[in-house]
Amino acid sequence: MSEVTSRRVVLQPSTSEIIFAWFQRVIAGYCLLFGILYWIRLIGFYPGALWRFDLMPVHWQVAAVMLAVFFPFAAAGLWMLASWGPVIWFICAATEIVMYAGFPDLFG
């Protein structure tokens, strides 16, 4: 064997790739926190008018259930650096933007 064919090239991630990976993991932590907060809202752990599922208006029930499921999935995908993680996170972010910017009278 020649020296050229026996040599193996090991690719190392660049600094920007490492920083982006850690950025995704920080966002994953926030997604997990938001998911936990929505689950607290769904199970009625915290006392309050909009903090129990059976006392919420229907629009809050739909939004809370959807985000309580999607945020932990987004967190898992972002933490694992999976290609679908940012897609699920974008769905969560777009949903909250539409909720609060598009319907401020309902979601305030």
Summary of the structure (lengths in Angstrom):
residues: 108
radius of gyration: 20.3
end to end distance: 70.6
largest distance: 75.1
contacts: 278
relative contact order: 0.12
helix: 74%
strand: 0%
